[in-house]
Amino acid sequence: MLWTSLARAPAKIRHRRYSPKSHAFESELTYLWFNPDQIEHDAQTCKLWSVRRWNILSIKPDDFLTMYSGSIRERVKKAILEHANFVARADWEIRVLALPRYFGFR
């Protein structure tokens, strides 16, 4: 169990292609690991990021699982039901690992 509702998750992305022309790159990204039930509360603790409005870093609930409606938690539960045929219990914690918007870009 993660004791905080928000964490950073750095990742290194590598890509290499050999054909039709050799090409390669590496990039470092920082994902957010968050509890969707507490993300709005967590955003109030820092002025550098926000939920539902522009900022250096921002989370917009409409960016996640766009084929479903509802809150991020409801969308995740619908996706689990559809793809795993499994009902997530109401008392379970749900965590999301996602790239936030940087300066409005996703």
C-alpha positions as CSV (number, residue, x, y, z in Angstrom):
1,M,0.0,0.0,0.0
2,L,1.3,3.4,-0.9
3,W,0.9,5.8,2.0
4,T,0.7,9.0,0.0
5,S,-2.1,9.8,-2.5
6,L,0.3,11.3,-5.0
7,A,3.8,10.3,-6.2
8,R,6.2,10.9,-9.1
9,A,7.3,8.0,-11.3
10,P,10.2,8.8,-13.5
11,A,10.6,6.6,-16.7
12,K,13.2,6.4,-19.5
13,I,11.7,5.8,-22.9
14,R,13.9,4.3,-25.6
15,H,13.1,3.9,-29.3
16,R,15.2,2.3,-32.1
17,R,14.4,1.6,-35.7
18,Y,16.7,-0.1,-38.2
19,S,14.5,0.1,-41.4
20,P,13.9,1.8,-43.7
21,K,16.4,4.2,-42.1
22,S,18.3,3.8,-38.9
23,H,16.8,6.0,-36.1
24,A,17.0,6.1,-32.3
25,F,16.2,8.3,-29.4
26,E,15.8,8.3,-25.6
27,S,13.5,10.5,-23.5
28,E,12.9,10.9,-19.8
29,L,9.3,11.3,-18.7
30,T,7.7,11.9,-15.3
31,Y,4.4,10.2,-14.7
32,L,2.1,10.9,-11.8
33,W,0.8,8.0,-9.7
34,F,-2.3,9.3,-8.0
35,N,-5.5,8.5,-6.2
36,P,-8.3,9.9,-8.4
37,D,-10.5,10.4,-5.3
38,Q,-8.0,12.8,-3.7
39,I,-6.4,14.5,-6.7
40,E,-8.4,17.7,-6.4
41,H,-7.4,18.0,-2.7
42,D,-3.7,17.3,-3.5
43,A,-3.7,20.0,-6.2
44,Q,-4.6,22.6,-3.7
45,T,-1.3,22.1,-1.9
46,C,0.9,23.3,-4.8
47,K,0.6,26.3,-7.1
48,L,2.6,24.7,-9.9
49,W,-0.1,22.2,-10.9
50,S,-3.9,22.0,-10.9
51,V,-7.0,19.9,-11.9
52,R,-9.4,21.1,-14.6
53,R,-7.5,24.4,-15.4
54,W,-4.3,25.4,-17.1
55,N,-1.1,25.4,-15.2
56,I,2.5,24.2,-15.6
57,L,1.3,20.7,-14.8
58,S,-2.4,19.8,-15.0
59,I,-4.7,16.9,-14.8
60,K,-8.0,16.9,-16.8
61,P,-10.4,14.1,-16.0
62,D,-11.7,14.2,-19.6
63,D,-8.2,13.0,-20.8
64,F,-8.7,9.6,-19.2
65,L,-10.6,6.7,-20.7
66,T,-12.5,8.9,-23.0
67,M,-14.9,6.1,-24.2
68,Y,-16.5,6.1,-20.7
69,S,-18.3,8.8,-18.7
70,G,-18.2,9.8,-15.1
71,S,-15.3,10.6,-12.7
72,I,-11.9,9.0,-13.2
73,R,-12.7,6.4,-10.6
74,E,-16.0,5.5,-12.3
75,R,-14.3,5.3,-15.7
76,V,-11.6,3.0,-14.3
77,K,-14.3,0.8,-12.8
78,K,-16.2,0.6,-16.1
79,A,-13.0,-0.3,-18.0
80,I,-12.2,-3.1,-15.5
81,L,-15.7,-4.5,-15.8
82,E,-15.6,-4.4,-19.6
83,H,-12.1,-5.8,-20.1
84,A,-11.6,-8.1,-17.2
85,N,-15.3,-8.9,-16.5
86,F,-14.6,-8.1,-12.9
87,V,-16.5,-5.7,-10.6
88,A,-14.2,-3.4,-8.5
89,R,-15.5,-3.1,-5.0
90,A,-16.5,0.4,-3.7
91,D,-14.0,0.2,-0.8
92,W,-10.9,-0.6,-3.0
93,E,-8.4,2.1,-3.7
94,I,-7.8,2.9,-7.3
95,R,-4.5,4.4,-8.5
96,V,-3.8,6.0,-11.9
97,L,-0.4,6.1,-13.5
98,A,-0.5,8.8,-16.2
99,L,1.3,11.7,-17.9
100,P,0.0,15.0,-16.8
101,R,-0.4,17.9,-19.2
102,Y,2.7,20.1,-19.4
103,F,1.9,23.7,-20.2
104,G,-1.5,22.5,-21.5
105,F,-0.1,19.9,-23.9
106,R,-0.7,16.2,-23.6
